[in-house]
Amino acid sequence: MSTLEIFLTILGMAAVTLLCRSFFLLPEQDLPMPRWLREGLRYAPIAALAAVVAPEIVMTQGHLIHTWRDARIFGALAGLAFFTWKKDLFGTIVCGTGVMLALKFGLGW
Amino acid sequence: MFREGVRDCGPMTIGISAWGLVAGVAMAKSGMGIPLAILMSLLVSAGSSQVAVLPLIATDAPMWVVWATVACVNLRFLVFSYQYRPYFGHLPRRRRVALSYFMGDTIFATFLRRYPEPKREPGQVDYFWGAALVNYAAWQLAVITGIVAGNAIPTEWGVGFAGTMALLALTCTQLRSRSTWIAAFVAASAAVAAYALPLRMNIVVAIAAAVAFGVLAQHARPDAAR
Protein backbone atom coordinates (compact mmCIF):
# COMPACT_ATOMS: atom_id res chain seq x y z
CA MET A 1 0.00 0.00 0.00
CA SER A 2 1.13 3.55 -0.68
CA THR A 3 1.43 6.08 2.13
CA LEU A 4 -1.79 7.78 1.03
CA GLU A 5 -3.66 4.46 0.94
CA ILE A 6 -2.42 3.57 4.42
CA PHE A 7 -3.46 7.02 5.62
CA LEU A 8 -7.00 6.57 4.22
CA THR A 9 -7.13 3.03 5.62
CA ILE A 10 -6.29 4.44 9.06
CA LEU A 11 -9.02 7.11 8.84
CA GLY A 12 -11.54 4.41 7.90
CA MET A 13 -10.38 2.18 10.75
CA ALA A 14 -10.81 5.05 13.20
CA ALA A 15 -14.34 5.73 11.91
CA VAL A 16 -15.36 2.04 12.02
CA THR A 17 -13.95 1.66 15.54
CA LEU A 18 -15.70 4.77 16.86
CA LEU A 19 -18.97 3.66 15.22
CA CYS A 20 -18.75 0.26 16.94
CA ARG A 21 -17.95 1.86 20.30
CA SER A 22 -20.80 4.36 20.14
CA PHE A 23 -23.36 2.28 18.21
CA PHE A 24 -26.07 1.84 20.87
CA LEU A 25 -25.28 5.22 22.44
CA LEU A 26 -25.84 7.18 19.21
CA PRO A 27 -29.66 7.16 18.88
CA GLU A 28 -31.75 9.32 21.21
CA GLN A 29 -34.16 6.45 21.87
CA ASP A 30 -33.14 3.08 23.34
CA LEU A 31 -32.58 0.50 20.60
CA PRO A 32 -33.32 -3.16 21.25
CA MET A 33 -30.52 -5.62 20.54
CA PRO A 34 -31.91 -8.26 18.16
CA ARG A 35 -31.23 -11.89 19.03
CA TRP A 36 -29.54 -12.76 15.72
CA LEU A 37 -27.10 -9.90 16.28
CA ARG A 38 -26.28 -11.03 19.79
CA GLU A 39 -25.62 -14.57 18.54
CA GLY A 40 -23.55 -13.53 15.54
CA LEU A 41 -21.52 -11.14 17.71
CA ARG A 42 -20.32 -14.01 19.80
CA TYR A 43 -18.37 -15.50 16.88
CA ALA A 44 -17.28 -12.54 14.74
CA PRO A 45 -14.28 -11.43 16.82
CA ILE A 46 -12.78 -14.90 17.21
CA ALA A 47 -13.43 -15.63 13.52
CA ALA A 48 -11.61 -12.48 12.42
CA LEU A 49 -8.64 -13.07 14.72
CA ALA A 50 -8.27 -16.75 13.82
CA ALA A 51 -8.60 -15.97 10.09
CA VAL A 52 -5.82 -13.39 10.22
CA VAL A 53 -3.43 -15.34 12.44
CA ALA A 54 -3.63 -18.85 10.92
CA PRO A 55 -1.97 -18.04 7.56
CA GLU A 56 0.70 -16.05 9.40
CA ILE A 57 1.76 -19.21 11.22
CA VAL A 58 1.42 -22.03 8.69
CA MET A 59 2.06 -20.30 5.34
CA THR A 60 5.07 -18.81 3.54
CA GLN A 61 4.63 -16.68 0.42
CA GLY A 62 1.09 -17.96 -0.06
CA HIS A 63 1.92 -21.67 0.29
CA LEU A 64 1.58 -24.09 3.18
CA ILE A 65 5.00 -24.66 4.74
CA HIS A 66 6.31 -28.13 3.88
CA THR A 67 9.00 -28.58 6.45
CA TRP A 68 8.50 -29.23 10.13
CA ARG A 69 11.70 -27.29 10.79
CA ASP A 70 9.92 -23.96 10.87
CA ALA A 71 10.60 -21.82 13.90
CA ARG A 72 7.16 -20.17 13.76
CA ILE A 73 5.27 -23.43 14.33
CA PHE A 74 7.25 -24.25 17.46
CA GLY A 75 7.02 -20.66 18.67
CA ALA A 76 3.25 -20.81 18.26
CA LEU A 77 3.03 -24.20 20.01
CA ALA A 78 5.17 -22.90 22.90
CA GLY A 79 2.93 -19.84 23.14
CA LEU A 80 -0.22 -22.00 23.13
CA ALA A 81 1.21 -24.25 25.84
CA PHE A 82 2.11 -21.24 27.95
CA PHE A 83 -1.35 -19.74 27.52
CA THR A 84 -3.04 -23.02 28.53
CA TRP A 85 -0.82 -23.10 31.59
CA LYS A 86 -0.89 -19.50 32.83
CA LYS A 87 -3.68 -17.74 30.86
CA ASP A 88 -1.38 -14.74 30.66
CA LEU A 89 -1.33 -12.66 27.48
CA PHE A 90 2.06 -11.00 27.88
CA GLY A 91 3.81 -14.18 29.05
CA THR A 92 2.42 -16.01 26.02
CA ILE A 93 3.84 -13.41 23.65
CA VAL A 94 7.26 -13.41 25.30
CA CYS A 95 7.41 -17.23 25.50
CA GLY A 96 6.31 -17.80 21.88
CA THR A 97 8.58 -15.11 20.44
CA GLY A 98 11.47 -16.32 22.62
CA VAL A 99 11.19 -19.92 21.37
CA MET A 100 10.89 -18.72 17.77
CA LEU A 101 14.00 -16.53 18.08
CA ALA A 102 15.95 -19.28 19.88
CA LEU A 103 15.25 -21.78 17.07
CA LYS A 104 15.92 -19.23 14.39
CA PHE A 105 19.24 -18.05 15.72
CA GLY A 106 20.24 -21.13 17.79
CA LEU A 107 19.57 -23.75 15.12
CA GLY A 108 19.47 -21.54 12.06
CA TRP A 109 15.94 -22.64 10.95
CA MET B 1 -14.99 10.04 41.84
CA PHE B 2 -12.42 11.00 39.24
CA ARG B 3 -9.69 9.99 41.70
CA GLU B 4 -11.39 6.71 42.46
CA GLY B 5 -11.44 5.92 38.74
CA VAL B 6 -7.72 6.74 38.51
CA ARG B 7 -6.99 4.52 41.50
CA ASP B 8 -9.04 1.54 40.27
CA CYS B 9 -7.38 1.65 36.87
CA GLY B 10 -3.86 2.06 38.27
CA PRO B 11 -2.95 -1.61 38.75
CA MET B 12 -4.17 -2.41 35.25
CA THR B 13 -1.65 -0.09 33.65
CA ILE B 14 1.16 -2.67 33.97
CA GLY B 15 -0.63 -5.18 31.76
CA ILE B 16 -1.80 -2.44 29.40
CA SER B 17 1.75 -1.09 29.02
CA ALA B 18 3.24 -4.51 28.31
CA TRP B 19 0.66 -5.26 25.64
CA GLY B 20 1.03 -1.75 24.22
CA LEU B 21 4.80 -2.20 23.86
CA VAL B 22 4.31 -5.42 21.92
CA ALA B 23 1.66 -3.85 19.69
CA GLY B 24 3.96 -0.88 19.06
CA VAL B 25 6.93 -3.07 18.10
CA ALA B 26 4.73 -5.12 15.76
CA MET B 27 3.43 -1.93 14.14
CA ALA B 28 6.95 -0.59 13.66
CA LYS B 29 7.98 -3.86 11.98
CA SER B 30 5.07 -3.72 9.52
CA GLY B 31 6.97 -1.17 7.46
CA MET B 32 4.35 1.59 7.50
CA GLY B 33 6.81 4.00 9.12
CA ILE B 34 6.81 5.78 12.46
CA PRO B 35 4.44 8.72 11.68
CA LEU B 36 1.65 6.56 10.23
CA ALA B 37 2.00 4.00 13.01
CA ILE B 38 1.67 6.72 15.67
CA LEU B 39 -1.27 8.26 13.82
CA MET B 40 -3.01 4.87 13.72
CA SER B 41 -2.47 4.38 17.44
CA LEU B 42 -3.80 7.83 18.35
CA LEU B 43 -6.86 7.72 16.08
CA VAL B 44 -7.90 4.08 16.33
CA SER B 45 -6.74 3.31 19.87
CA ALA B 46 -7.84 -0.34 19.74
CA GLY B 47 -4.94 -2.75 20.20
CA SER B 48 -6.34 -5.95 18.72
CA SER B 49 -7.54 -4.21 15.54
CA GLN B 50 -4.25 -2.40 15.09
CA VAL B 51 -2.28 -5.63 15.26
CA ALA B 52 -4.83 -7.62 13.23
CA VAL B 53 -4.62 -5.31 10.20
CA LEU B 54 -0.80 -5.44 9.94
CA PRO B 55 -0.63 -8.66 7.86
CA LEU B 56 -3.44 -7.32 5.66
CA ILE B 57 -1.74 -3.99 5.01
CA ALA B 58 1.55 -5.81 4.34
CA THR B 59 -0.12 -7.97 1.64
CA ASP B 60 -1.91 -5.05 -0.04
CA ALA B 61 -5.42 -6.04 0.94
CA PRO B 62 -8.10 -3.62 -0.31
CA MET B 63 -9.22 -1.02 2.21
CA TRP B 64 -12.70 -2.47 2.59
CA VAL B 65 -11.30 -5.87 3.60
CA VAL B 66 -9.18 -4.11 6.24
CA TRP B 67 -12.20 -2.17 7.47
CA ALA B 68 -14.41 -5.28 7.52
CA THR B 69 -11.78 -7.09 9.59
CA VAL B 70 -11.57 -4.16 12.01
CA ALA B 71 -15.37 -4.08 12.27
CA CYS B 72 -15.46 -7.80 13.12
CA VAL B 73 -12.70 -7.57 15.71
CA ASN B 74 -14.50 -4.55 17.19
CA LEU B 75 -18.00 -6.03 17.23
CA ARG B 76 -17.59 -6.71 20.92
CA PHE B 77 -17.74 -2.93 21.40
CA LEU B 78 -21.36 -3.01 20.19
CA VAL B 79 -22.18 -5.06 23.25
CA PHE B 80 -20.26 -2.61 25.44
CA SER B 81 -22.10 0.41 24.00
CA TYR B 82 -25.39 -1.38 24.64
CA GLN B 83 -24.46 -1.96 28.26
CA TYR B 84 -23.25 1.60 28.81
CA ARG B 85 -26.60 3.00 27.67
CA PRO B 86 -28.32 3.00 31.12
CA TYR B 87 -25.41 4.96 32.59
CA PHE B 88 -24.74 7.50 29.85
CA GLY B 89 -27.91 7.57 27.72
CA HIS B 90 -29.11 10.84 29.33
CA LEU B 91 -26.02 12.84 28.28
CA PRO B 92 -26.02 15.01 25.13
CA ARG B 93 -25.04 13.07 22.03
CA ARG B 94 -21.73 14.84 21.57
CA ARG B 95 -20.62 13.82 25.04
CA ARG B 96 -21.80 10.26 24.46
CA VAL B 97 -19.59 10.05 21.37
CA ALA B 98 -16.65 11.60 23.24
CA LEU B 99 -17.02 8.96 25.98
CA SER B 100 -17.33 6.22 23.34
CA TYR B 101 -13.91 6.94 21.93
CA PHE B 102 -12.39 5.79 25.25
CA MET B 103 -14.52 2.66 25.70
CA GLY B 104 -11.89 -0.08 25.59
CA ASP B 105 -11.95 -3.52 27.21
CA THR B 106 -10.15 -2.55 30.42
CA ILE B 107 -12.36 0.45 31.11
CA PHE B 108 -15.45 -1.64 30.52
CA ALA B 109 -14.34 -4.26 33.03
CA THR B 110 -13.32 -1.61 35.59
CA PHE B 111 -16.51 0.42 35.20
CA LEU B 112 -18.88 -2.55 35.44
CA ARG B 113 -17.12 -3.87 38.50
CA ARG B 114 -17.59 -0.50 40.23
CA TYR B 115 -21.19 -0.01 39.03
CA PRO B 116 -22.73 -3.47 38.57
CA GLU B 117 -26.30 -2.08 38.74
CA PRO B 118 -27.39 -0.68 35.36
CA LYS B 119 -28.74 2.63 36.67
CA ARG B 120 -27.64 6.26 36.87
CA GLU B 121 -25.68 7.39 39.90
CA PRO B 122 -23.92 10.67 40.61
CA GLY B 123 -20.19 10.59 39.90
CA GLN B 124 -20.29 7.88 37.25
CA VAL B 125 -19.11 10.16 34.47
CA ASP B 126 -16.21 11.47 36.59
CA TYR B 127 -15.30 7.91 37.54
CA PHE B 128 -15.30 6.91 33.86
CA TRP B 129 -13.04 9.82 32.89
CA GLY B 130 -10.58 9.05 35.70
CA ALA B 131 -10.24 5.43 34.64
CA ALA B 132 -10.33 6.22 30.91
CA LEU B 133 -7.64 8.89 30.93
CA VAL B 134 -5.20 6.76 32.97
CA ASN B 135 -5.83 3.86 30.64
CA TYR B 136 -5.46 5.97 27.50
CA ALA B 137 -2.26 7.67 28.69
CA ALA B 138 -0.63 4.37 29.69
CA TRP B 139 -1.67 2.70 26.44
CA GLN B 140 -0.52 5.48 24.08
CA LEU B 141 2.77 5.97 25.92
CA ALA B 142 3.52 2.24 25.68
CA VAL B 143 2.54 1.93 22.00
CA ILE B 144 4.56 4.96 20.93
CA THR B 145 7.56 3.75 22.94
CA GLY B 146 7.15 0.37 21.23
CA ILE B 147 6.94 1.96 17.79
CA VAL B 148 10.09 4.03 18.30
CA ALA B 149 12.02 1.18 19.95
CA GLY B 150 10.80 -1.37 17.40
CA ASN B 151 11.96 0.82 14.57
CA ALA B 152 15.50 0.66 15.99
CA ILE B 153 15.53 -3.17 16.09
CA PRO B 154 16.65 -4.78 12.79
CA THR B 155 13.78 -6.49 10.95
CA GLU B 156 15.85 -9.67 10.40
CA TRP B 157 15.64 -10.43 14.11
CA GLY B 158 12.03 -11.34 13.53
CA VAL B 159 10.64 -9.44 16.52
CA GLY B 160 7.57 -8.70 14.39
CA PHE B 161 6.59 -12.27 15.26
CA ALA B 162 5.50 -10.84 18.62
CA GLY B 163 2.51 -9.38 16.75
CA THR B 164 1.54 -12.84 15.45
CA MET B 165 1.89 -14.28 18.96
CA ALA B 166 -0.24 -11.45 20.34
CA LEU B 167 -2.99 -12.29 17.85
CA LEU B 168 -2.73 -15.98 18.73
CA ALA B 169 -3.04 -15.21 22.44
CA LEU B 170 -6.00 -12.87 21.81
CA THR B 171 -7.68 -15.64 19.81
CA CYS B 172 -7.20 -18.00 22.76
CA THR B 173 -8.81 -15.56 25.19
CA GLN B 174 -11.96 -15.76 23.04
CA LEU B 175 -12.21 -19.56 23.28
CA ARG B 176 -15.01 -19.83 25.80
CA SER B 177 -17.20 -22.69 24.63
CA ARG B 178 -17.39 -25.61 22.25
CA SER B 179 -19.00 -23.47 19.57
CA THR B 180 -16.26 -20.81 19.79
CA TRP B 181 -13.68 -23.60 19.30
CA ILE B 182 -15.57 -24.71 16.20
CA ALA B 183 -15.75 -21.12 14.91
CA ALA B 184 -12.01 -20.62 15.44
CA PHE B 185 -11.14 -23.91 13.74
CA VAL B 186 -13.40 -23.17 10.75
CA ALA B 187 -12.02 -19.63 10.40
CA ALA B 188 -8.39 -20.80 10.56
CA SER B 189 -8.92 -23.64 8.05
CA ALA B 190 -10.95 -21.51 5.65
CA ALA B 191 -8.46 -18.64 5.76
CA VAL B 192 -5.60 -21.01 4.84
CA ALA B 193 -7.59 -23.02 2.27
CA ALA B 194 -8.93 -19.91 0.52
CA TYR B 195 -5.62 -18.02 0.65
CA ALA B 196 -5.30 -18.06 -3.14
CA LEU B 197 -8.40 -15.85 -3.51
CA PRO B 198 -7.55 -12.34 -4.70
CA LEU B 199 -7.79 -9.20 -2.52
CA ARG B 200 -7.34 -11.17 0.74
CA MET B 201 -10.94 -12.28 0.33
CA ASN B 202 -9.95 -15.41 2.28
CA ILE B 203 -10.45 -13.36 5.46
CA VAL B 204 -14.02 -12.44 4.50
CA VAL B 205 -14.86 -16.02 3.45
CA ALA B 206 -13.35 -17.37 6.67
CA ILE B 207 -15.31 -15.01 8.92
CA ALA B 208 -18.60 -15.72 7.15
CA ALA B 209 -18.04 -19.49 7.34
CA ALA B 210 -16.99 -19.36 10.99
CA VAL B 211 -19.95 -17.25 12.16
CA ALA B 212 -22.32 -19.60 10.30
CA PHE B 213 -20.74 -22.71 11.84
CA GLY B 214 -20.64 -21.13 15.28
CA VAL B 215 -24.34 -20.29 15.25
CA LEU B 216 -25.18 -23.74 13.80
CA ALA B 217 -23.11 -25.51 16.44
CA GLN B 218 -24.81 -23.54 19.17
CA HIS B 219 -28.28 -24.41 17.88
CA ALA B 220 -27.38 -28.05 17.32
CA ARG B 221 -26.59 -28.40 21.02
CA PRO B 222 -28.55 -25.71 22.84
CA ASP B 223 -27.50 -27.06 26.24
CA ALA B 224 -23.85 -26.47 25.34
CA ALA B 225 -24.37 -22.86 24.35
CA ARG B 226 -22.31 -20.08 25.93
Interface residues (C-beta under 8 A of the other chain):
Chain A: M1 T3 E5 I6 F7 L8 T9 I10 L11 G12 M13 A14 V16 T17 L18 C20 R21 S22 F23 F24 L25 L26 E28 D30 M33 L37 R38 E39 G40 L41 R42 Y43 A44 P45 I46 A47 A48 L49 A50 A51 V52 V53 A54 P55 E56 I57 V58 M59 G62 L64 A71 R72 G75 A76 G79 L80 F83 L89 F90 T92 I93 G96 T97 M100 L101 K104
Chain B: G15 A18 W19 V22 M32 G33 L36 L39 M40 L43 V44 S45 A46 S48 S49 A52 V53 P55 L56 I57 D60 M63 V66 W67 T69 V70 A71 C72 V73 N74 L75 R76 F77 L78 V79 F80 S81 Y82 Y84 R85 F88 G89 R93 R96 V97 L99 S100 Y101 M103 W157 G158 V159 F161 A162 T164 M165 A166 L167 L168 A169 L170 T171 C172 T173 Q174 L175 S179 T180 A183 A184 F185 V186 A187 A188 S189 A190 A191 V192 Y195 A196 N202 I203 A206 I207 A210 V211 G214 V215 Q218
